Amino acid sequence: MAQIILGLDIGRSVIKGVRIARTLRGLRLVDAFERKVERQGERGRGDLPDEAQIEALRRLRSEGKIKPGEMTAIALPGHLVSTREITVPFTDPKRLRQVVPFEVEGQLPFDLEEIVIDYQLLPQGAARDLQIRGAAEPGKAEPAESSHLLVSAVPKGVLRRYLSALQSVGIDPAWVGVDALSLYTFYQQMTQPSNGEKKRGAAAGEERSEHLLIDLGASKTVLCGLSVAAKQTSPRLRWVRTIPIGSDDFTEALQQDLGLSWEEAEKRKSEVDLSVPPRTEAGEAVQKRVSSWLVEIEKSLSLTGGANGESRSGFYLCGGGGQWRGLKELIAQHFQMTPETLSGSPPIAGLDTAHFSTALPRYAEALGLALSPAQGTQINFRQGEFVFGKESIERRHRLASVGLVSLLLLGLMGGDFYLHYHQKEKKFQALKQELRSEFTKTFPQTKNVANEVEQTRAAINERKRSGDFLGVGEESPLEVLKVVTAGIPTEVRIDVTELVIDGDKIRIEAQTDSYDSVDRIRGGLMKVGHFEEVNVSDAKISADQSKVGFRIQLTMMEGKKDERKRSS
């Protein structure tokens, strides 16, 4: 899936955007747009986008030109950023990240806690081009293993306010770089020295030549000094500078000198051709201000160039003011440098070759910003407390913490459950062993023990059925007869012919020697205390008058019934 990157150049008079797609096949231009920033009184050079710029950004958002959620790259103006060039005697990336802040600390008017620092690694061999060597000491040979760095720093307060202003209209850039470096990226990818300059440099035997990148904006001019070897096509960045003079200053000069309105002064300025001597009052006013601008560029070239024998070779002019008629010719004549052209085969698909050389210089910074994340070597201040997507990262960290705590709690709960289960299982096995031991003792005849409880229940039911059949648990006739015998006087003879026990009723049919003995038998049974009722019936003398036959009906007392039930 293609990665879409939007480079957003937030200028004072125009906001420009270039959107490119990064795919496996390379880079492809998606679209480009711009919106004019309405002028509202005097425009300052503060560290925040003004109300007019914010309103223009809000309209671009509402029109769908700036889409929510896509990767956006912006650049801070050079006057908000401090840039230093240093050399350190090692190449380890981890050590570089740790040491670089302390290497530049003494060169910055801020404490390290108050600034955000990032750096870009320059090509090997660039140390000869550096004007500020940082860690390298004069008179000492440069170590074989060294790193040449371009270090930039921005105050945290400035960065925080700048981001807050953009976020207020729904723009949260993933990449915050420096305007000069985005222009350098553009120059690397899109330009080449002219053939004439190549031949002239080779004929003169020059090993290196000095090139200048000039971006003329509305409120400032960004300069990048580059060094190009004769046998190399990739330029090396030597120095950067931001001059607080832009095309709006030329308009203001006309406005003040001739007493014109801003719109009229803009119109007069566009009519001036800087390649010819001024013939009008407007031309003279503009030429005067442009001369001051050229002097500032000359100072930068004098202070930073020519130290190692490089000759001035070519320059590339871009930016909104770079299309001013005659400006390119004036610069070429003043500095004796050759204008450079765009590459005939741009590395981005989708560019319209017909208007490539005329329209693209206006979008130089925006295109450089769109290319910066793709190149992966540019300075990005979105780090530390300003890291892009901080809320999402913190939310993911919170969710991860909650997840870890939940897993820990689940683990503790699982461990506690396992311990309880283990203890209960151990106790269960001990009880099971004890149960089997008791079962074996109670039922030694059982050989195959599978389920002690069920087998015990079955054995009990079987024995209960056998006991019911055999009368187990009830008083036997002998016991009843024992109680009855205990109630009959010993001197009385009795012959029992029938004994019937039916629940709590006992019926006895017997013979004795007289009626008097029948009464004594009844009285003795009453005295036993075992029977509630003793009824004698059918008492009659036998045929030979030697015996008296009778029947006795006995009813057991309630207490004796309960004892009998408990015994069963």
Steps between C-alpha positions, in 0.01 A plus 500: 500500500632845405609740774364851440716790619392864493767769499349826626682831443334756731609831348407855593316571177426154357457154650615227263466125525639205306367150556705202383448124526782269598461152350724203425547641151622836627352846552193635323348848506138489618410869490616851584303800622542850634285762670571868532518642850288812530702797613377640836693811593869481583650154490749427775767231516396326821538136587133416434282486189287816504122516480502530120713187463282310746188601308658388171589164656147465635357555150738244351381252763133572426561464124664161551840613374650413839357167607477381860719209598753519216871543563581871484845657498567868576813710551575760763630834373878526527490796741333276761772234479865501603721295268860389561746280312723273707736204461531227764764222501265199490215363290290290738137624467422433866799703619414777255150530645646524851795733430369750243290708746804556724722585202278794400388602849770765534407651161131552582344765728265243656515219752469150358172451688350795310575390143438216256811387312533286192775451245566382148801292403695666218689293238846374590774732390290810557720610789717695260192701407390583855568849623412416862669177610354470849678212677797494261787708641718720277838354420397140564454240231145386450440140615445240230164410655307824548151636450418831339170636626263786437332563837182704544328611819168673568365625836226276636273798563521607135434148373211452742329823391555427131350153527208625711415759234489231230313251717233765563389455135536122502854471361741282696821467299695178535818669377634840613828590333696807394423698185862503379531121520177443310639725226824300505301179453318657207830610346655156538212327326395748235801697368828445321787736413487634147709324238695817436601526863605135507723545193644826627579353840662192345707709255629719782596193699279603795425224745214680673261778415273714715126499435232717654132422559285814539138480613338844486179500702260773604668582833840331488774360278651160573856433377667160478868480414595178323822345382511273195801288403588471133454123500188502715145600423366511857563839667620533859337750730757746641298772669150646533379850576166678522490868398197693633434660160232377262297613203253680729784731605545608137128575481514698824790705359285599204204569726700731724708677235215564258207519743312217337249253630617144552314372193636780281853446629474127419386583148784750445755251634386230256558744213864557592759304299811462716718389207506849350596837653207670677314756288218585738469624854355163602795319340751714690324437834495127439862487379613681813336245727614204287857629519485485879372144471788405269748651747368267773545200271853619415584518870390142549708382204806693620479369855443138408644442153837471334686368804605179327552631151151442367386724217153642472322292245121504487186595688142388505222752565166384635213616719204724428719804438741308285276546195553875498593616152871560455597390853684187385701697244584768758632240746706328229656831394564620856666182631640370171317171552301291255131425557435127542218310340275222620591140425376374169381175660336578834483210749127552560243356263203711401673835454388691192814570297331784309488734800758319710768769497263794550257377767708265710745758646203659677438168678866431585460504878169311496643231273815477712284451808301225330827329408655536848318211677554283192875565512507436876811713562355840584473668837166446674413683823203270574679307772499467878200676647404622150502156337229461238191315622597542866139462614464178301830370635402587857159340444666185366737503799205535738317218326815289512537576872136412565545184297812401694327567832199299383723214395679517834168489687380213284827322568463552875139383485606197300778423745265535796244277330766239425621499862146456629434231243826323587420506872146375445621232262758386755235487773261321266758234419574450872127461579458268206787284623353494849156413361642213299687372804181503712301345218750216472483440873120506504449295186806277471317265266484774230797462265437755222462849650399766247272735690508462874195714571275331247623154594446575873150626431423190296635272777294677765184472291569131445548434870193703583294285263644186665429635849140581413457150369655344813335738746822658604443788738173373653449311829511124448232272636748374755551850636124555518462160663776597748303811603180298526673225701642762737143613578363150572545383858753216522272270705227512232515240230407619148505326168519748203346357194514813277696831502419768241693832483336759272653843541417620849245223548589163656252215514564195717290183512589269797381260770547502877375296798223736630314823461692634795823445304351690205440801725849474648647483149305813398608682815865410448498631141341824617782545752776460240444861381556402140139480390231765494206255489470133604162349401405136578230333293352158426603354836338155530568168667603203294284193452690295761481799733875483564595818309359846426554635150514879437612777264691818595515819281800724587552858380852648533546839662596808283849530645566137424386557139762780456773286652408225259511738204840639607631148537394428144 
